[in-house]
Amino acid sequence: MFLAQERAMGIVTPPLEHTESPEEPKSDLPPMEDLVKRIPAPARALVEELFRGHFVTVKRIPQRDLKS
């Protein structure tokens, strides 16, 4: 809707450019249990109490998806 309104007013919006970031090296991720052990016990207990959060998986996030 917004772009249609701009076109109607004669405003031309250039298309966004996407650049690919270099491929990150693929290496084994640490086991989930090791990562959870890095979090202090009081913090884990608080997360469990407040959010009932459970750590279930480890995922690699591409660099392009992170804020700079």
Secondary structure, 3 states (H helix, E strand, C coil): CHHHHHHHHCCCCCCCCCCCCCCCCCCCCCCHHHHHHHCCHHHHHHHHHHHCCCCCCCCCCCHHHCCC
